[in-house]
Amino acid sequence: MPNTEKFGLYSQLSRAVISIPSNIAEGCAKDSQKEFIRFLKISLGSSFEVETQIIICIELGYFTKDEGESIIEKINILQKRINALTKYARTQISKA
């Protein structure tokens, strides 16, 4: 990305990327599955934010289409994993 994006899109993308594992970790430290699920949802939201920002980067020419699509493919895998973990956590609530 160009230097002009240092405090714009680059900064926003960095914060969103860091937010994904940070919210999962914070949710793990909570006392209830409901709270954990809430943080998983926040994490999932951040992953969609990253996906959107990558699409914007492609449109602005900061990434090639192939580079961007490769990143988006990995983000989509992560989103599926977060969804699966959320579903598993929900099943644990119903068992309690």
N, CA, C and O atoms as CSV, one atom per row, in Angstrom:
chain,resi,resn,atom,element,x,y,z
A,1,MET,N,N,0.836,-1.178,0.000
A,1,MET,CA,C,0.000,0.000,0.000
A,1,MET,C,C,0.885,1.246,0.000
A,1,MET,O,O,1.987,1.237,0.547
A,2,PRO,N,N,0.401,2.287,-0.603
A,2,PRO,CA,C,1.189,3.520,-0.610
A,2,PRO,C,C,1.257,4.153,0.784
A,2,PRO,O,O,0.408,3.896,1.637
A,3,ASN,N,N,2.284,4.985,0.998
A,3,ASN,CA,C,2.441,5.655,2.285
A,3,ASN,C,C,1.241,6.514,2.652
A,3,ASN,O,O,0.970,6.731,3.834
A,4,THR,N,N,0.529,6.996,1.662
A,4,THR,CA,C,-0.632,7.837,1.950
A,4,THR,C,C,-1.722,7.077,2.694
A,4,THR,O,O,-2.597,7.692,3.303
A,5,GLU,N,N,-1.680,5.764,2.652
A,5,GLU,CA,C,-2.671,4.940,3.347
A,5,GLU,C,C,-2.211,4.520,4.740
A,5,GLU,O,O,-2.919,3.786,5.429
A,6,LYS,N,N,-1.037,4.977,5.158
A,6,LYS,CA,C,-0.477,4.549,6.437
A,6,LYS,C,C,-1.456,4.756,7.599
A,6,LYS,O,O,-1.566,3.904,8.480
A,7,PHE,N,N,-2.161,5.885,7.599
A,7,PHE,CA,C,-3.081,6.175,8.697
A,7,PHE,C,C,-4.544,6.023,8.279
A,7,PHE,O,O,-5.444,6.388,9.036
A,8,GLY,N,N,-4.783,5.497,7.102
A,8,GLY,CA,C,-6.142,5.305,6.602
A,8,GLY,C,C,-6.495,3.842,6.537
A,8,GLY,O,O,-6.674,3.181,7.560
A,9,LEU,N,N,-6.593,3.348,5.333
A,9,LEU,CA,C,-7.014,1.970,5.104
A,9,LEU,C,C,-6.056,0.965,5.743
A,9,LEU,O,O,-6.496,-0.030,6.320
A,10,TYR,N,N,-4.766,1.218,5.645
A,10,TYR,CA,C,-3.776,0.305,6.232
A,10,TYR,C,C,-3.989,0.173,7.735
A,10,TYR,O,O,-3.979,-0.932,8.279
A,11,SER,N,N,-4.181,1.306,8.396
A,11,SER,CA,C,-4.389,1.305,9.839
A,11,SER,C,C,-5.679,0.582,10.202
A,11,SER,O,O,-5.704,-0.204,11.150
A,12,GLN,N,N,-6.739,0.839,9.463
A,12,GLN,CA,C,-8.031,0.199,9.715
A,12,GLN,C,C,-7.941,-1.314,9.509
A,12,GLN,O,O,-8.476,-2.091,10.300
A,13,LEU,N,N,-7.264,-1.715,8.449
A,13,LEU,CA,C,-7.089,-3.138,8.160
A,13,LEU,C,C,-6.288,-3.815,9.271
A,13,LEU,O,O,-6.635,-4.910,9.715
A,14,SER,N,N,-5.239,-3.173,9.708
A,14,SER,CA,C,-4.413,-3.738,10.786
A,14,SER,C,C,-5.220,-3.929,12.063
A,14,SER,O,O,-5.122,-4.971,12.712
A,15,ARG,N,N,-6.015,-2.931,12.423
A,15,ARG,CA,C,-6.832,-3.034,13.640
A,15,ARG,C,C,-7.851,-4.170,13.525
A,15,ARG,O,O,-8.067,-4.916,14.480
A,16,ALA,N,N,-8.469,-4.295,12.363
A,16,ALA,CA,C,-9.473,-5.352,12.181
A,16,ALA,C,C,-8.832,-6.737,12.247
A,16,ALA,O,O,-9.388,-7.657,12.846
A,17,VAL,N,N,-7.666,-6.879,11.631
A,17,VAL,CA,C,-6.956,-8.168,11.650
A,17,VAL,C,C,-6.589,-8.556,13.083
A,17,VAL,O,O,-6.765,-9.706,13.484
A,18,ILE,N,N,-6.085,-7.601,13.843
A,18,ILE,CA,C,-5.694,-7.861,15.234
A,18,ILE,C,C,-6.916,-8.170,16.091
A,18,ILE,O,O,-6.829,-8.941,17.047
A,19,SER,N,N,-8.041,-7.576,15.755
A,19,SER,CA,C,-9.272,-7.767,16.525
A,19,SER,C,C,-9.781,-9.206,16.484
A,19,SER,O,O,-10.396,-9.669,17.444
A,20,ILE,N,N,-9.536,-9.905,15.401
A,20,ILE,CA,C,-10.076,-11.268,15.260
A,20,ILE,C,C,-9.556,-12.192,16.366
A,20,ILE,O,O,-10.362,-12.686,17.154
A,21,PRO,N,N,-8.251,-12.446,16.458
A,21,PRO,CA,C,-7.789,-13.352,17.514
A,21,PRO,C,C,-7.911,-12.751,18.911
A,21,PRO,O,O,-8.078,-13.477,19.891
A,22,SER,N,N,-7.827,-11.431,19.002
A,22,SER,CA,C,-7.937,-10.773,20.316
A,22,SER,C,C,-9.298,-11.021,20.935
A,22,SER,O,O,-9.390,-11.304,22.130
A,23,ASN,N,N,-10.362,-10.919,20.141
A,23,ASN,CA,C,-11.702,-11.152,20.674
A,23,ASN,C,C,-11.937,-12.618,21.005
A,23,ASN,O,O,-12.639,-12.931,21.967
A,24,ILE,N,N,-11.362,-13.513,20.223
A,24,ILE,CA,C,-11.478,-14.939,20.553
A,24,ILE,C,C,-10.788,-15.208,21.894
A,24,ILE,O,O,-11.332,-15.904,22.751
A,25,ALA,N,N,-9.597,-14.655,22.064
A,25,ALA,CA,C,-8.862,-14.846,23.321
A,25,ALA,C,C,-9.621,-14.250,24.505
A,25,ALA,O,O,-9.720,-14.869,25.564
A,26,GLU,N,N,-10.153,-13.049,24.317
A,26,GLU,CA,C,-10.908,-12.418,25.401
A,26,GLU,C,C,-12.146,-13.234,25.743
A,26,GLU,O,O,-12.483,-13.389,26.917
A,27,GLY,N,N,-12.822,-13.753,24.734
A,27,GLY,CA,C,-14.007,-14.578,24.969
A,27,GLY,C,C,-13.691,-15.852,25.730
A,27,GLY,O,O,-14.496,-16.321,26.534
A,28,CYS,N,N,-12.511,-16.413,25.473
A,28,CYS,CA,C,-12.101,-17.630,26.184
A,28,CYS,C,C,-11.944,-17.384,27.685
A,28,CYS,O,O,-12.100,-18.302,28.490
A,29,ALA,N,N,-11.639,-16.164,28.046
A,29,ALA,CA,C,-11.407,-15.832,29.454
A,29,ALA,C,C,-12.701,-15.546,30.217
A,29,ALA,O,O,-12.674,-15.363,31.434
A,30,LYS,N,N,-13.813,-15.509,29.523
A,30,LYS,CA,C,-15.090,-15.199,30.170
A,30,LYS,C,C,-15.630,-16.419,30.905
A,30,LYS,O,O,-15.246,-17.554,30.625
A,31,ASP,N,N,-16.518,-16.163,31.840
A,31,ASP,CA,C,-17.039,-17.217,32.702
A,31,ASP,C,C,-18.194,-18.013,32.101
A,31,ASP,O,O,-18.570,-19.058,32.632
A,32,SER,N,N,-18.755,-17.526,31.004
A,32,SER,CA,C,-19.915,-18.233,30.458
A,32,SER,C,C,-19.767,-18.463,28.957
A,32,SER,O,O,-19.059,-17.737,28.258
A,33,GLN,N,N,-20.459,-19.494,28.490
A,33,GLN,CA,C,-20.467,-19.790,27.056
A,33,GLN,C,C,-21.154,-18.664,26.285
A,33,GLN,O,O,-20.764,-18.346,25.162
A,34,LYS,N,N,-22.182,-18.062,26.895
A,34,LYS,CA,C,-22.886,-16.969,26.227
A,34,LYS,C,C,-21.947,-15.801,25.956
A,34,LYS,O,O,-21.989,-15.202,24.882
A,35,GLU,N,N,-21.114,-15.482,26.916
A,35,GLU,CA,C,-20.137,-14.405,26.717
A,35,GLU,C,C,-19.099,-14.795,25.664
A,35,GLU,O,O,-18.705,-13.973,24.837
A,36,PHE,N,N,-18.666,-16.044,25.703
A,36,PHE,CA,C,-17.718,-16.534,24.705
A,36,PHE,C,C,-18.312,-16.405,23.302
A,36,PHE,O,O,-17.637,-15.960,22.374
A,37,ILE,N,N,-19.566,-16.794,23.158
A,37,ILE,CA,C,-20.243,-16.692,21.864
A,37,ILE,C,C,-20.328,-15.242,21.417
A,37,ILE,O,O,-20.143,-14.943,20.237
A,38,ARG,N,N,-20.604,-14.350,22.342
A,38,ARG,CA,C,-20.678,-12.922,22.004
A,38,ARG,C,C,-19.351,-12.438,21.424
A,38,ARG,O,O,-19.340,-11.695,20.442
A,39,PHE,N,N,-18.247,-12.847,22.013
A,39,PHE,CA,C,-16.939,-12.435,21.508
A,39,PHE,C,C,-16.595,-13.128,20.190
A,39,PHE,O,O,-15.901,-12.554,19.350
A,40,LEU,N,N,-17.076,-14.355,20.007
A,40,LEU,CA,C,-16.896,-15.013,18.711
A,40,LEU,C,C,-17.626,-14.242,17.613
A,40,LEU,O,O,-17.111,-14.095,16.505
A,41,LYS,N,N,-18.820,-13.754,17.923
A,41,LYS,CA,C,-19.579,-12.956,16.949
A,41,LYS,C,C,-18.852,-11.662,16.613
A,41,LYS,O,O,-18.836,-11.241,15.456
A,42,ILE,N,N,-18.255,-11.033,17.610
A,42,ILE,CA,C,-17.479,-9.816,17.365
A,42,ILE,C,C,-16.294,-10.144,16.463
A,42,ILE,O,O,-15.987,-9.402,15.529
A,43,SER,N,N,-15.638,-11.253,16.750
A,43,SER,CA,C,-14.510,-11.708,15.944
A,43,SER,C,C,-14.937,-11.963,14.497
A,43,SER,O,O,-14.234,-11.587,13.559
A,44,LEU,N,N,-16.077,-12.596,14.332
A,44,LEU,CA,C,-16.598,-12.867,12.993
A,44,LEU,C,C,-16.888,-11.558,12.258
A,44,LEU,O,O,-16.600,-11.426,11.069
A,45,GLY,N,N,-17.451,-10.610,12.969
A,45,GLY,CA,C,-17.703,-9.300,12.368
A,45,GLY,C,C,-16.420,-8.645,11.892
A,45,GLY,O,O,-16.386,-8.045,10.818
A,46,SER,N,N,-15.372,-8.756,12.681
A,46,SER,CA,C,-14.075,-8.204,12.285
A,46,SER,C,C,-13.533,-8.895,11.045
A,46,SER,O,O,-12.894,-8.263,10.204
A,47,SER,N,N,-13.789,-10.196,10.932
A,47,SER,CA,C,-13.311,-10.920,9.748
A,47,SER,C,C,-14.021,-10.429,8.484
A,47,SER,O,O,-13.409,-10.348,7.418
A,48,PHE,N,N,-15.303,-10.102,8.602
A,48,PHE,CA,C,-16.032,-9.555,7.454
A,48,PHE,C,C,-15.547,-8.141,7.127
A,48,PHE,O,O,-15.529,-7.730,5.967
A,49,GLU,N,N,-15.161,-7.418,8.156
A,49,GLU,CA,C,-14.574,-6.096,7.943
A,49,GLU,C,C,-13.265,-6.225,7.164
A,49,GLU,O,O,-13.024,-5.464,6.227
A,50,VAL,N,N,-12.430,-7.172,7.540
A,50,VAL,CA,C,-11.174,-7.418,6.821
A,50,VAL,C,C,-11.462,-7.799,5.374
A,50,VAL,O,O,-10.817,-7.295,4.455
A,51,GLU,N,N,-12.425,-8.682,5.174
A,51,GLU,CA,C,-12.773,-9.105,3.817
A,51,GLU,C,C,-13.175,-7.901,2.963
A,51,GLU,O,O,-12.733,-7.766,1.822
A,52,THR,N,N,-14.001,-7.042,3.516
A,52,THR,CA,C,-14.435,-5.843,2.793
A,52,THR,C,C,-13.261,-4.933,2.469
A,52,THR,O,O,-13.172,-4.391,1.367
A,53,GLN,N,N,-12.370,-4.768,3.423
A,53,GLN,CA,C,-11.212,-3.903,3.199
A,53,GLN,C,C,-10.271,-4.477,2.151
A,53,GLN,O,O,-9.651,-3.721,1.403
A,54,ILE,N,N,-10.152,-5.786,2.084
A,54,ILE,CA,C,-9.338,-6.412,1.034
A,54,ILE,C,C,-9.970,-6.153,-0.333
A,54,ILE,O,O,-9.268,-5.854,-1.299
A,55,ILE,N,N,-11.290,-6.267,-0.412
A,55,ILE,CA,C,-11.979,-5.975,-1.669
A,55,ILE,C,C,-11.712,-4.525,-2.086
A,55,ILE,O,O,-11.471,-4.250,-3.261
A,56,ILE,N,N,-11.755,-3.615,-1.139
A,56,ILE,CA,C,-11.462,-2.214,-1.435
A,56,ILE,C,C,-10.021,-2.071,-1.935
A,56,ILE,O,O,-9.762,-1.332,-2.885
A,57,CYS,N,N,-9.095,-2.773,-1.301
A,57,CYS,CA,C,-7.682,-2.727,-1.728
A,57,CYS,C,C,-7.523,-3.227,-3.169
A,57,CYS,O,O,-6.728,-2.682,-3.934
A,58,ILE,N,N,-8.271,-4.247,-3.525
A,58,ILE,CA,C,-8.227,-4.755,-4.901
A,58,ILE,C,C,-8.742,-3.681,-5.849
A,58,ILE,O,O,-8.126,-3.399,-6.877
A,59,GLU,N,N,-9.877,-3.086,-5.495
A,59,GLU,CA,C,-10.484,-2.061,-6.346
A,59,GLU,C,C,-9.569,-0.843,-6.511
A,59,GLU,O,O,-9.549,-0.212,-7.568
A,60,LEU,N,N,-8.818,-0.521,-5.461
A,60,LEU,CA,C,-7.907,0.625,-5.525
A,60,LEU,C,C,-6.560,0.280,-6.172
A,60,LEU,O,O,-5.723,1.154,-6.395
A,61,GLY,N,N,-6.372,-1.005,-6.467
A,61,GLY,CA,C,-5.139,-1.430,-7.123
A,61,GLY,C,C,-3.970,-1.653,-6.179
A,61,GLY,O,O,-2.823,-1.733,-6.621
A,62,TYR,N,N,-4.249,-1.754,-4.870
A,62,TYR,CA,C,-3.179,-2.002,-3.902
A,62,TYR,C,C,-2.760,-3.470,-3.890
A,62,TYR,O,O,-1.616,-3.793,-3.571
A,63,PHE,N,N,-3.688,-4.352,-4.237
A,63,PHE,CA,C,-3.419,-5.776,-4.396
A,63,PHE,C,C,-3.870,-6.180,-5.785
A,63,PHE,O,O,-4.810,-5.605,-6.333
A,64,THR,N,N,-3.199,-7.168,-6.350
A,64,THR,CA,C,-3.716,-7.722,-7.599
A,64,THR,C,C,-4.965,-8.531,-7.260
A,64,THR,O,O,-5.189,-8.885,-6.102
A,65,LYS,N,N,-5.761,-8.814,-8.260
A,65,LYS,CA,C,-6.970,-9.609,-8.034
A,65,LYS,C,C,-6.616,-10.974,-7.461
A,65,LYS,O,O,-7.294,-11.467,-6.559
A,66,ASP,N,N,-5.550,-11.586,-7.985
A,66,ASP,CA,C,-5.132,-12.904,-7.495
A,66,ASP,C,C,-4.686,-12.843,-6.036
A,66,ASP,O,O,-5.047,-13.706,-5.237
A,67,GLU,N,N,-3.897,-11.819,-5.690
A,67,GLU,CA,C,-3.443,-11.662,-4.299
A,67,GLU,C,C,-4.646,-11.489,-3.369
A,67,GLU,O,O,-4.747,-12.147,-2.333
A,68,GLY,N,N,-5.540,-10.604,-3.754
A,68,GLY,CA,C,-6.711,-10.335,-2.928
A,68,GLY,C,C,-7.599,-11.546,-2.777
A,68,GLY,O,O,-8.072,-11.844,-1.680
A,69,GLU,N,N,-7.829,-12.247,-3.873
A,69,GLU,CA,C,-8.685,-13.431,-3.810
A,69,GLU,C,C,-8.070,-14.531,-2.955
A,69,GLU,O,O,-8.789,-15.273,-2.287
A,70,SER,N,N,-6.748,-14.641,-2.971
A,70,SER,CA,C,-6.063,-15.617,-2.121
A,70,SER,C,C,-6.265,-15.284,-0.645
A,70,SER,O,O,-6.500,-16.173,0.172
A,71,ILE,N,N,-6.175,-14.016,-0.316
A,71,ILE,CA,C,-6.396,-13.584,1.069
A,71,ILE,C,C,-7.848,-13.812,1.460
A,71,ILE,O,O,-8.126,-14.319,2.547
A,72,ILE,N,N,-8.767,-13.444,0.589
A,72,ILE,CA,C,-10.194,-13.610,0.875
A,72,ILE,C,C,-10.548,-15.081,1.068
A,72,ILE,O,O,-11.375,-15.416,1.916
A,73,GLU,N,N,-9.929,-15.949,0.293
A,73,GLU,CA,C,-10.161,-17.387,0.447
A,73,GLU,C,C,-9.776,-17.841,1.851
A,73,GLU,O,O,-10.496,-18.626,2.468
A,74,LYS,N,N,-8.653,-17.357,2.354
A,74,LYS,CA,C,-8.208,-17.710,3.711
A,74,LYS,C,C,-9.132,-17.114,4.758
A,74,LYS,O,O,-9.419,-17.754,5.769
A,75,ILE,N,N,-9.601,-15.891,4.525
A,75,ILE,CA,C,-10.543,-15.269,5.453
A,75,ILE,C,C,-11.834,-16.070,5.501
A,75,ILE,O,O,-12.397,-16.270,6.577
A,76,ASN,N,N,-12.310,-16.530,4.349
A,76,ASN,CA,C,-13.543,-17.328,4.299
A,76,ASN,C,C,-13.404,-18.631,5.081
A,76,ASN,O,O,-14.350,-19.067,5.738
A,77,ILE,N,N,-12.233,-19.251,5.011
A,77,ILE,CA,C,-11.975,-20.459,5.810
A,77,ILE,C,C,-12.039,-20.129,7.292
A,77,ILE,O,O,-12.630,-20.871,8.077
A,78,LEU,N,N,-11.427,-19.010,7.671
A,78,LEU,CA,C,-11.453,-18.573,9.067
A,78,LEU,C,C,-12.887,-18.296,9.518
A,78,LEU,O,O,-13.266,-18.659,10.631
A,79,GLN,N,N,-13.680,-17.660,8.670
A,79,GLN,CA,C,-15.077,-17.374,9.006
A,79,GLN,C,C,-15.850,-18.673,9.244
A,79,GLN,O,O,-16.657,-18.750,10.170
A,80,LYS,N,N,-15.614,-19.675,8.428
A,80,LYS,CA,C,-16.283,-20.965,8.607
A,80,LYS,C,C,-15.870,-21.617,9.924
A,80,LYS,O,O,-16.687,-22.245,10.596
A,81,ARG,N,N,-14.616,-21.466,10.283
A,81,ARG,CA,C,-14.132,-22.053,11.536
A,81,ARG,C,C,-14.732,-21.331,12.742
A,81,ARG,O,O,-15.106,-21.970,13.726
A,82,ILE,N,N,-14.823,-20.026,12.668
A,82,ILE,CA,C,-15.443,-19.273,13.762
A,82,ILE,C,C,-16.914,-19.659,13.884
A,82,ILE,O,O,-17.416,-19.834,14.994
A,83,ASN,N,N,-17.606,-19.792,12.759
A,83,ASN,CA,C,-19.011,-20.223,12.790
A,83,ASN,C,C,-19.150,-21.611,13.407
A,83,ASN,O,O,-20.056,-21.851,14.205
A,84,ALA,N,N,-18.261,-22.517,13.041
A,84,ALA,CA,C,-18.306,-23.871,13.595
A,84,ALA,C,C,-18.070,-23.852,15.104
A,84,ALA,O,O,-18.743,-24.568,15.846
A,85,LEU,N,N,-17.132,-23.050,15.553
A,85,LEU,CA,C,-16.857,-22.936,16.988
A,85,LEU,C,C,-18.053,-22.321,17.713
A,85,LEU,O,O,-18.383,-22.728,18.827
A,86,THR,N,N,-18.692,-21.355,17.088
A,86,THR,CA,C,-19.887,-20.741,17.674
A,86,THR,C,C,-20.999,-21.780,17.825
A,86,THR,O,O,-21.639,-21.855,18.874
A,87,LYS,N,N,-21.230,-22.576,16.787
A,87,LYS,CA,C,-22.259,-23.622,16.852
A,87,LYS,C,C,-21.932,-24.642,17.945
A,87,LYS,O,O,-22.817,-25.082,18.680
A,88,TYR,N,N,-20.655,-25.012,18.042
A,88,TYR,CA,C,-20.251,-25.959,19.086
A,88,TYR,C,C,-20.507,-25.367,20.473
A,88,TYR,O,O,-21.021,-26.048,21.360
A,89,ALA,N,N,-20.146,-24.104,20.652
A,89,ALA,CA,C,-20.346,-23.446,21.950
A,89,ALA,C,C,-21.831,-23.390,22.304
A,89,ALA,O,O,-22.196,-23.538,23.470
A,90,ARG,N,N,-22.681,-23.179,21.311
A,90,ARG,CA,C,-24.131,-23.171,21.546
A,90,ARG,C,C,-24.631,-24.546,22.018
A,90,ARG,O,O,-25.503,-24.636,22.882
A,91,THR,N,N,-24.068,-25.605,21.441
A,91,THR,CA,C,-24.486,-26.941,21.856
A,91,THR,C,C,-24.098,-27.204,23.316
A,91,THR,O,O,-24.781,-27.941,24.026
A,92,GLN,N,N,-23.010,-26.600,23.745
A,92,GLN,CA,C,-22.571,-26.770,25.133
A,92,GLN,C,C,-23.519,-26.074,26.101
A,92,GLN,O,O,-23.697,-26.524,27.233
A,93,ILE,N,N,-24.130,-24.975,25.656
A,93,ILE,CA,C,-25.110,-24.281,26.495
A,93,ILE,C,C,-26.335,-25.155,26.690
A,93,ILE,O,O,-26.866,-25.259,27.796
A,94,SER,N,N,-26.784,-25.786,25.603
A,94,SER,CA,C,-27.991,-26.603,25.693
A,94,SER,C,C,-27.778,-27.869,26.528
A,94,SER,O,O,-28.736,-28.433,27.056
A,95,LYS,N,N,-26.529,-28.313,26.647
A,95,LYS,CA,C,-26.222,-29.496,27.448
A,95,LYS,C,C,-26.141,-29.166,28.934
A,95,LYS,O,O,-26.284,-30.044,29.785
A,96,ALA,N,N,-25.911,-27.891,29.235
A,96,ALA,CA,C,-25.732,-27.493,30.633
A,96,ALA,C,C,-27.036,-27.405,31.396
A,96,ALA,O,O,-27.036,-27.081,32.584
